[in-house]
Amino acid sequence: MSAVLAGVSFDLARVAVRYTLTEGQFDPPAEPEVVDGLSARLGVELPKDYTDFLREHNGGEGFVHDNYVVFFKAEELADFNREYEVEKYAPGIFLFGSNGGGEGYGFDTQDPNMSIVRVPFVGMNRKLALKTARNIADLFSRLAE
């Protein structure tokens, strides 16, 4: 997809998205070899925008406007999902972070678009998952509102 802005044409697929926290910090980028084989090791095809995010920020936490968010490190994803028994209580959801309180953020792997959902940790159930964003950039946008 391409666009024209102020008479300059550019390829939208090549435009880097900048993620920012209003307070807090991101961790340094994940090692390329960790991200390259991540989907295969986890058994779930992660969205490209998310693996791109990990290449830039391997986790971190802080505020996006008034909303707190925690992003798990690539190396911790399998452990968090196993320890929270996500597949048992909310099959088809793959957690990648939380709001620092009682809810996790995850990808709905049963949705062809891999939308982001928010699900409670206590009483975790797929039926309680709320569609929250289309992708990582949209999540940041919605948290900034």
N, CA and C atoms as an extended XYZ file, in Angstrom:
435
Properties=species:S:1:pos:R:3:atomname:S:1:resname:S:1:resid:I:1 pbc="F F F"
N         0.836       -1.150        0.000 N   MET     1
C         0.000        0.000        0.000 CA  MET     1
C         0.894        1.230        0.000 C   MET     1
N         0.521        2.226       -0.782 N   SER     2
C         1.305        3.457       -0.821 CA  SER     2
C         0.391        4.638       -0.541 C   SER     2
N         1.004        5.764       -0.237 N   ALA     3
C         0.255        6.976        0.066 CA  ALA     3
C         1.035        8.177       -0.446 C   ALA     3
N         0.331        9.290       -0.586 N   VAL     4
C         0.969       10.536       -0.985 CA  VAL     4
C         0.700       11.547        0.124 C   VAL     4
N         1.748       12.144        0.629 N   LEU     5
C         1.640       13.145        1.687 CA  LEU     5
C         2.485       14.339        1.282 C   LEU     5
N         1.870       15.491        1.198 N   ALA     6
C         2.561       16.723        0.800 CA  ALA     6
C         3.345       16.518       -0.496 C   ALA     6
N         2.734       15.776       -1.432 N   GLY     7
C         3.361       15.569       -2.721 CA  GLY     7
C         4.452       14.505       -2.731 C   GLY     7
N         4.713       13.863       -1.585 N   VAL     8
C         5.748       12.838       -1.516 CA  VAL     8
C         5.071       11.477       -1.389 C   VAL     8
N         5.406       10.572       -2.284 N   SER     9
C         4.852        9.226       -2.248 CA  SER     9
C         5.755        8.324       -1.416 C   SER     9
N         5.147        7.458       -0.637 N   PHE    10
C         5.937        6.514        0.154 CA  PHE    10
C         5.166        5.226        0.346 C   PHE    10
N         5.889        4.179        0.669 N   ASP    11
C         5.328        2.848        0.872 CA  ASP    11
C         4.964        2.703        2.343 C   ASP    11
N         3.652        2.588        2.650 N   LEU    12
C         3.199        2.489        4.040 CA  LEU    12
C         3.732        1.242        4.735 C   LEU    12
N         3.959        0.173        4.003 N   ALA    13
C         4.460       -1.059        4.611 CA  ALA    13
C         5.873       -0.881        5.146 C   ALA    13
N         6.587        0.122        4.668 N   ARG    14
C         7.967        0.344        5.100 CA  ARG    14
C         8.097        1.440        6.161 C   ARG    14
N         6.987        2.076        6.516 N   VAL    15
C         7.034        3.135        7.511 CA  VAL    15
C         7.117        2.499        8.897 C   VAL    15
N         8.121        2.858        9.658 N   ALA    16
C         8.303        2.305       10.997 CA  ALA    16
C         7.324        2.952       11.967 C   ALA    16
N         6.716        2.129       12.786 N   VAL    17
C         5.814        2.624       13.808 CA  VAL    17
C         6.641        2.911       15.053 C   VAL    17
N         6.408        4.056       15.672 N   ARG    18
C         7.124        4.423       16.889 CA  ARG    18
C         6.194        4.196       18.065 C   ARG    18
N         6.635        3.405       19.015 N   TYR    19
C         5.867        3.145       20.220 CA  TYR    19
C         6.481        3.954       21.352 C   TYR    19
N         5.638        4.634       22.120 N   THR    20
C         6.154        5.442       23.215 CA  THR    20
C         5.339        5.226       24.473 C   THR    20
N         6.030        5.342       25.586 N   LEU    21
C         5.397        5.311       26.899 CA  LEU    21
C         5.473        6.724       27.460 C   LEU    21
N         4.402        7.179       28.111 N   THR    22
C         4.431        8.500       28.721 CA  THR    22
C         5.226        8.480       30.018 C   THR    22
N         5.363        7.301       30.608 N   GLU    23
C         6.167        7.104       31.806 CA  GLU    23
C         6.536        5.632       31.851 C   GLU    23
N         7.748        5.308       32.267 N   GLY    24
C         8.220        3.928       32.278 CA  GLY    24
C         9.279        3.743       31.215 C   GLY    24
N         9.590        2.486       30.912 N   GLN    25
C        10.593        2.256       29.881 CA  GLN    25
C        10.435        0.894       29.222 C   GLN    25
N        10.883        0.859       27.980 N   PHE    26
C        10.954       -0.398       27.247 CA  PHE    26
C        12.309       -1.028       27.508 C   PHE    26
N        12.371       -2.349       27.362 N   ASP    27
C        13.628       -3.063       27.446 CA  ASP    27
C        14.335       -2.984       26.098 C   ASP    27
N        15.645       -3.252       26.081 N   PRO    28
C        16.373       -3.257       24.805 CA  PRO    28
C        15.785       -4.296       23.846 C   PRO    28
N        16.109       -4.207       22.565 N   PRO    29
C        15.583       -5.151       21.571 CA  PRO    29
C        15.904       -6.605       21.908 C   PRO    29
N        15.014       -7.492       21.496 N   ALA    30
C        15.263       -8.924       21.638 CA  ALA    30
C        16.360       -9.329       20.659 C   ALA    30
N        17.112      -10.341       21.021 N   GLU    31
C        18.137      -10.864       20.119 CA  GLU    31
C        17.448      -11.392       18.857 C   GLU    31
N        18.005      -11.111       17.683 N   PRO    32
C        17.372      -11.552       16.429 CA  PRO    32
C        17.079      -13.050       16.392 C   PRO    32
N        17.994      -13.870       16.905 N   GLU    33
C        17.760      -15.320       16.857 CA  GLU    33
C        16.604      -15.744       17.758 C   GLU    33
N        16.314      -14.976       18.784 N   VAL    34
C        15.171      -15.279       19.660 CA  VAL    34
C        13.876      -14.998       18.915 C   VAL    34
N        13.806      -13.852       18.242 N   VAL    35
C        12.585      -13.464       17.528 CA  VAL    35
C        12.388      -14.316       16.279 C   VAL    35
N        13.467      -14.622       15.556 N   ASP    36
C        13.354      -15.354       14.288 CA  ASP    36
C        12.639      -16.694       14.436 C   ASP    36
N        12.885      -17.423       15.494 N   GLY    37
C        12.264      -18.743       15.650 CA  GLY    37
C        11.147      -18.776       16.668 C   GLY    37
N        10.691      -17.609       17.109 N   LEU    38
C         9.721      -17.539       18.197 CA  LEU    38
C         8.396      -18.214       17.860 C   LEU    38
N         7.817      -17.903       16.726 N   SER    39
C         6.522      -18.494       16.363 CA  SER    39
C         6.607      -20.016       16.306 C   SER    39
N         7.671      -20.539       15.728 N   ALA    40
C         7.830      -21.994       15.633 CA  ALA    40
C         7.970      -22.615       17.016 C   ALA    40
N         8.759      -21.980       17.894 N   ARG    41
C         8.946      -22.527       19.248 CA  ARG    41
C         7.659      -22.482       20.065 C   ARG    41
N         6.855      -21.461       19.855 N   LEU    42
C         5.627      -21.303       20.627 CA  LEU    42
C         4.454      -22.084       20.044 C   LEU    42
N         4.547      -22.438       18.778 N   GLY    43
C         3.453      -23.150       18.133 CA  GLY    43
C         2.287      -22.250       17.759 C   GLY    43
N         2.547      -20.944       17.660 N   VAL    44
C         1.519      -19.987       17.252 CA  VAL    44
C         2.182      -18.949       16.351 C   VAL    44
N         1.540      -18.676       15.226 N   GLU    45
C         2.087      -17.699       14.286 CA  GLU    45
C         1.781      -16.295       14.802 C   GLU    45
N         2.798      -15.646       15.320 N   LEU    46
C         2.625      -14.312       15.884 CA  LEU    46
C         2.550      -13.270       14.776 C   LEU    46
N         1.732      -12.228       14.975 N   PRO    47
C         1.630      -11.169       13.958 CA  PRO    47
C         2.973      -10.474       13.737 C   PRO    47
N         3.225      -10.093       12.495 N   LYS    48
C         4.493       -9.455       12.146 CA  LYS    48
C         4.704       -8.151       12.903 C   LYS    48
N         3.644       -7.377       13.100 N   ASP    49
C         3.824       -6.119       13.828 CA  ASP    49
C         4.292       -6.375       15.255 C   ASP    49
N         3.886       -7.502       15.833 N   TYR    50
C         4.319       -7.832       17.190 CA  TYR    50
C         5.782       -8.286       17.200 C   TYR    50
N         6.176       -9.129       16.236 N   THR    51
C         7.585       -9.545       16.197 CA  THR    51
C         8.478       -8.354       15.864 C   THR    51
N         7.978       -7.428       15.048 N   ASP    52
C         8.721       -6.184       14.791 CA  ASP    52
C         8.874       -5.384       16.088 C   ASP    52
N         7.816       -5.343       16.889 N   PHE    53
C         7.858       -4.660       18.182 CA  PHE    53
C         8.944       -5.283       19.068 C   PHE    53
N         9.008       -6.623       19.111 N   LEU    54
C        10.022       -7.308       19.922 CA  LEU    54
C        11.437       -7.015       19.418 C   LEU    54
N        11.580       -6.841       18.128 N   ARG    55
C        12.891       -6.504       17.569 CA  ARG    55
C        13.345       -5.116       18.015 C   ARG    55
N        12.387       -4.305       18.398 N   GLU    56
C        12.689       -2.951       18.854 CA  GLU    56
C        12.656       -2.840       20.383 C   GLU    56
N        11.705       -3.558       20.999 N   HIS    57
C        11.504       -3.493       22.454 CA  HIS    57
C        11.158       -4.887       22.971 C   HIS    57
N        12.075       -5.525       23.652 N   ASN    58
C        11.819       -6.866       24.192 CA  ASN    58
C        11.197       -6.740       25.577 C   ASN    58
N         9.956       -6.316       25.589 N   GLY    59
C         9.245       -6.137       26.844 CA  GLY    59
C         9.417       -4.726       27.377 C   GLY    59
N         8.922       -4.554       28.567 N   GLY    60
C         8.981       -3.259       29.220 CA  GLY    60
C         7.647       -2.958       29.863 C   GLY    60
N         7.619       -1.846       30.595 N   GLU    61
C         6.366       -1.470       31.230 CA  GLU    61
C         6.339        0.011       31.538 C   GLU    61
N         5.123        0.500       31.632 N   GLY    62
C         4.925        1.898       31.943 CA  GLY    62
C         3.537        2.333       31.528 C   GLY    62
N         3.355        3.632       31.488 N   PHE    63
C         2.050        4.201       31.146 CA  PHE    63
C         1.996        4.627       29.691 C   PHE    63
N         0.837        4.400       29.096 N   VAL    64
C         0.462        4.990       27.820 CA  VAL    64
C        -0.725        5.864       28.200 C   VAL    64
N        -0.468        7.159       28.279 N   HIS    65
C        -1.421        8.122       28.821 CA  HIS    65
C        -1.708        7.728       30.277 C   HIS    65
N        -2.953        7.416       30.623 N   ASP    66
C        -3.296        7.035       32.003 CA  ASP    66
C        -3.368        5.522       32.194 C   ASP    66
N        -3.050        4.753       31.182 N   ASN    67
C        -3.193        3.298       31.224 CA  ASN    67
C        -1.836        2.619       31.372 C   ASN    67
N        -1.741        1.767       32.390 N   TYR    68
C        -0.501        1.030       32.627 CA  TYR    68
C        -0.481       -0.215       31.746 C   TYR    68
N         0.690       -0.555       31.247 N   VAL    69
C         0.833       -1.742       30.401 CA  VAL    69
C         2.179       -2.400       30.678 C   VAL    69
N         2.163       -3.725       30.663 N   VAL    70
C         3.372       -4.536       30.830 CA  VAL    70
C         3.478       -5.443       29.615 C   VAL    70
N         4.637       -5.414       28.962 N   PHE    71
C         4.893       -6.311       27.842 CA  PHE    71
C         5.897       -7.360       28.294 C   PHE    71
N         5.556       -8.630       28.117 N   PHE    72
C         6.457       -9.719       28.499 CA  PHE    72
C         7.621       -9.792       27.519 C   PHE    72
N         8.767      -10.244       27.999 N   LYS    73
C         9.930      -10.483       27.141 CA  LYS    73
C         9.662      -11.706       26.261 C   LYS    73
N        10.259      -11.728       25.094 N   ALA    74
C        10.081      -12.854       24.169 CA  ALA    74
C        10.428      -14.184       24.846 C   ALA    74
N        11.487      -14.168       25.644 N   GLU    75
C        11.944      -15.391       26.311 CA  GLU    75
C        10.982      -15.855       27.406 C   GLU    75
N        10.064      -15.007       27.828 N   GLU    76
C         9.136      -15.334       28.914 CA  GLU    76
C         7.739      -15.721       28.437 C   GLU    76
N         7.465      -15.546       27.165 N   LEU    77
C         6.110      -15.764       26.662 CA  LEU    77
C         5.587      -17.169       26.941 C   LEU    77
N         6.378      -18.173       26.645 N   ALA    78
C         5.934      -19.559       26.862 CA  ALA    78
C         5.662      -19.811       28.338 C   ALA    78
N         6.556      -19.353       29.208 N   ASP    79
C         6.386      -19.552       30.649 CA  ASP    79
C         5.123      -18.871       31.169 C   ASP    79
N         4.897      -17.613       30.790 N   PHE    80
C         3.706      -16.905       31.262 CA  PHE    80
C         2.436      -17.625       30.825 C   PHE    80
N         2.365      -18.029       29.577 N   ASN    81
C         1.166      -18.705       29.088 CA  ASN    81
C         0.962      -20.053       29.756 C   ASN    81
N         2.044      -20.766       30.021 N   ARG    82
C         1.951      -22.055       30.710 CA  ARG    82
C         1.541      -21.861       32.173 C   ARG    82
N         2.199      -20.933       32.871 N   GLU    83
C         1.913      -20.712       34.288 CA  GLU    83
C         0.496      -20.198       34.526 C   GLU    83
N        -0.015      -19.382       33.638 N   TYR    84
C        -1.388      -18.899       33.760 CA  TYR    84
C        -2.407      -19.912       33.234 C   TYR    84
N        -1.917      -21.028       32.685 N   GLU    85
C        -2.760      -22.091       32.133 CA  GLU    85
C        -3.783      -21.525       31.145 C   GLU    85
N        -3.292      -20.661       30.283 N   VAL    86
C        -4.154      -19.971       29.332 CA  VAL    86
C        -4.865      -20.964       28.411 C   VAL    86
N        -4.146      -21.927       27.896 N   GLU    87
C        -4.760      -22.877       26.959 CA  GLU    87
C        -5.882      -23.667       27.629 C   GLU    87
N        -5.781      -23.912       28.910 N   LYS    88
C        -6.818      -24.648       29.651 CA  LYS    88
C        -8.060      -23.784       29.868 C   LYS    88
N        -7.865      -22.530       30.285 N   TYR    89
C        -8.990      -21.677       30.672 CA  TYR    89
C        -9.494      -20.755       29.563 C   TYR    89
N        -8.626      -20.392       28.646 N   ALA    90
C        -9.013      -19.494       27.551 CA  ALA    90
C        -8.359      -19.975       26.263 C   ALA    90
N        -8.738      -21.168       25.799 N   PRO    91
C        -8.110      -21.722       24.599 CA  PRO    91
C        -8.193      -20.775       23.412 C   PRO    91
N        -7.073      -20.692       22.698 N   GLY    92
C        -7.025      -19.839       21.519 CA  GLY    92
C        -6.553      -18.430       21.812 C   GLY    92
N        -6.256      -18.137       23.064 N   ILE    93
C        -5.704      -16.829       23.409 CA  ILE    93
C        -4.243      -17.029       23.776 C   ILE    93
N        -3.400      -16.154       23.283 N   PHE    94
C        -1.970      -16.210       23.585 CA  PHE    94
C        -1.568      -14.883       24.207 C   PHE    94
N        -1.257      -14.903       25.517 N   LEU    95
C        -0.921      -13.686       26.244 CA  LEU    95
C         0.467      -13.164       25.890 C   LEU    95
N         0.572      -11.841       25.778 N   PHE    96
C         1.869      -11.193       25.550 CA  PHE    96
C         2.116      -10.063       26.550 C   PHE    96
N         1.122       -9.761       27.389 N   GLY    97
C         1.290       -8.680       28.348 CA  GLY    97
C         0.113       -8.569       29.280 C   GLY    97
N         0.110       -7.486       30.066 N   SER    98
C        -0.989       -7.257       31.005 CA  SER    98
C        -1.160       -5.761       31.247 C   SER    98
N        -2.188       -5.449       32.015 N   ASN    99
C        -2.408       -4.053       32.400 CA  ASN    99
C        -1.775       -3.774       33.763 C   ASN    99
N        -0.951       -4.706       34.241 N   GLY   100
C        -0.286       -4.537       35.520 CA  GLY   100
C        -1.203       -4.797       36.695 C   GLY   100
N        -2.424       -5.173       36.422 N   GLY   101
C        -3.409       -5.458       37.455 CA  GLY   101
C        -3.986       -6.839       37.239 C   GLY   101
N        -5.259       -6.913       37.036 N   GLY   102
C        -5.929       -8.200       36.956 CA  GLY   102
C        -6.265       -8.686       35.577 C   GLY   102
N        -5.711       -8.053       34.526 N   GLU   103
C        -6.068       -8.466       33.179 CA  GLU   103
C        -4.842       -8.642       32.296 C   GLU   103
N        -4.949       -9.603       31.400 N   GLY   104
C        -3.887       -9.851       30.444 CA  GLY   104
C        -4.297       -9.384       29.062 C   GLY   104
N        -3.292       -9.061       28.250 N   TYR   105
C        -3.500       -8.768       26.835 CA  TYR   105
C        -2.979       -9.944       26.042 C   TYR   105
N        -3.740      -10.354       25.056 N   GLY   106
C        -3.311      -11.472       24.242 CA  GLY   106
C        -3.863      -11.402       22.840 C   GLY   106
N        -3.322      -12.266       22.002 N   PHE   107
C        -3.824      -12.396       20.640 CA  PHE   107
C        -4.879      -13.481       20.606 C   PHE   107
N        -5.965      -13.229       19.894 N   ASP   108
C        -6.991      -14.240       19.686 CA  ASP   108
C        -6.570      -15.048       18.468 C   ASP   108
N        -5.971      -16.200       18.703 N   THR   109
C        -5.440      -17.018       17.613 CA  THR   109
C        -6.540      -17.683       16.794 C   THR   109
N        -7.782      -17.640       17.278 N   GLN   110
C        -8.900      -18.202       16.518 CA  GLN   110
C        -9.499      -17.162       15.571 C   GLN   110
N        -9.077      -15.915       15.706 N   ASP   111
C        -9.492      -14.835       14.821 CA  ASP   111
C        -8.465      -14.756       13.693 C   ASP   111
N        -8.885      -14.864       12.432 N   PRO   112
C        -7.919      -14.802       11.327 CA  PRO   112
C        -7.075      -13.526       11.338 C   PRO   112
N        -7.601      -12.450       11.926 N   ASN   113
C        -6.866      -11.188       12.002 CA  ASN   113
C        -5.990      -11.082       13.242 C   ASN   113
N        -6.033      -12.089       14.117 N   MET   114
C        -5.237      -12.112       15.358 CA  MET   114
C        -5.458      -10.833       16.170 C   MET   114
N        -6.716      -10.460       16.353 N   SER   115
C        -7.009       -9.262       17.129 CA  SER   115
C        -6.511       -9.416       18.565 C   SER   115
N        -6.328       -8.283       19.215 N   ILE   116
C        -5.862       -8.270       20.600 CA  ILE   116
C        -7.084       -8.222       21.507 C   ILE   116
N        -7.063       -9.096       22.514 N   VAL   117
C        -8.143       -9.156       23.487 CA  VAL   117
C        -7.589       -8.892       24.882 C   VAL   117
N        -8.495       -8.515       25.765 N   ARG   118
C        -8.172       -8.333       27.180 CA  ARG   118
C        -8.976       -9.374       27.937 C   ARG   118
N        -8.301      -10.105       28.832 N   VAL   119
C        -8.961      -11.188       29.556 CA  VAL   119
C        -8.553      -11.133       31.024 C   VAL   119
N        -9.502      -11.376       31.959 N   PRO   120
C        -9.140      -11.345       33.374 CA  PRO   120
C        -8.257      -12.537       33.744 C   PRO   120
N        -7.297      -12.298       34.641 N   PHE   121
C        -6.455      -13.398       35.128 CA  PHE   121
C        -7.247      -14.298       36.080 C   PHE   121
N        -8.018      -13.701       36.973 N   VAL   122
C        -8.830      -14.467       37.919 CA  VAL   122
C       -10.163      -14.769       37.250 C   VAL   122
N       -10.504      -16.025       37.182 N   GLY   123
C       -11.711      -16.420       36.475 CA  GLY   123
C       -11.511      -16.385       34.972 C   GLY   123
N       -10.244      -16.588       34.543 N   MET   124
C        -9.931      -16.540       33.117 CA  MET   124
C       -10.839      -17.486       32.344 C   MET   124
N       -11.432      -16.929       31.299 N   ASN   125
C       -12.333      -17.709       30.464 CA  ASN   125
C       -12.403      -17.023       29.112 C   ASN   125
N       -12.341      -17.805       28.071 N   ARG   126
C       -12.395      -17.245       26.718 CA  ARG   126
C       -13.649      -16.387       26.511 C   ARG   126
N       -14.752      -16.787       27.136 N   LYS   127
C       -16.009      -16.048       26.987 CA  LYS   127
C       -15.916      -14.633       27.554 C   LYS   127
N       -14.956      -14.400       28.447 N   LEU   128
C       -14.795      -13.084       29.061 CA  LEU   128
C       -13.801      -12.190       28.315 C   LEU   128
N       -13.201      -12.717       27.260 N   ALA   129
C       -12.227      -11.946       26.484 CA  ALA   129
C       -12.931      -10.833       25.715 C   ALA   129
N       -12.409       -9.621       25.851 N   LEU   130
C       -12.974       -8.471       25.156 CA  LEU   130
C       -12.023       -8.009       24.068 C   LEU   130
N       -12.538       -7.921       22.838 N   LYS   131
C       -11.707       -7.413       21.750 CA  LYS   131
C       -11.310       -5.983       22.090 C   LYS   131
N        -9.997       -5.721       22.056 N   THR   132
C        -9.469       -4.444       22.508 CA  THR   132
C        -8.810       -3.647       21.394 C   THR   132
N        -8.148       -4.333       20.462 N   ALA   133
C        -7.424       -3.628       19.400 CA  ALA   133
C        -7.209       -4.562       18.212 C   ALA   133
N        -6.926       -3.948       17.060 N   ARG   134
C        -6.651       -4.724       15.837 CA  ARG   134
C        -5.229       -5.248       15.801 C   ARG   134
N        -4.291       -4.480       16.401 N   ASN   135
C        -2.876       -4.833       16.359 CA  ASN   135
C        -2.152       -4.025       17.437 C   ASN   135
N        -0.837       -4.145       17.505 N   ILE   136
C        -0.065       -3.463       18.557 CA  ILE   136
C        -0.180       -1.938       18.424 C   ILE   136
N        -0.063       -1.417       17.216 N   ALA   137
C        -0.178        0.033       17.029 CA  ALA   137
C        -1.556        0.532       17.475 C   ALA   137
N        -2.597       -0.221       17.153 N   ASP   138
C        -3.942        0.146       17.557 CA  ASP   138
C        -4.100        0.072       19.073 C   ASP   138
N        -3.450       -0.891       19.716 N   LEU   139
C        -3.478       -0.989       21.177 CA  LEU   139
C        -2.889        0.278       21.794 C   LEU   139
N        -1.728        0.701       21.318 N   PHE   140
C        -1.125        1.935       21.827 CA  PHE   140
C        -2.057        3.123       21.611 C   PHE   140
N        -2.668        3.180       20.450 N   SER   141
C        -3.577        4.273       20.129 CA  SER   141
C        -4.773        4.296       21.094 C   SER   141
N        -5.350        3.141       21.346 N   ARG   142
C        -6.518        3.057       22.231 CA  ARG   142
C        -6.134        3.349       23.688 C   ARG   142
N        -4.970        2.897       24.104 N   LEU   143
C        -4.531        3.174       25.473 CA  LEU   143
C        -4.238        4.668       25.664 C   LEU   143
N        -3.884        5.343       24.584 N   ALA   144
C        -3.565        6.772       24.652 CA  ALA   144
C        -4.802        7.652       24.727 C   ALA   144
N        -5.967        7.088       24.485 N   GLU   145
C        -7.226        7.879       24.494 CA  GLU   145
C        -7.596        8.284       25.897 C   GLU   145
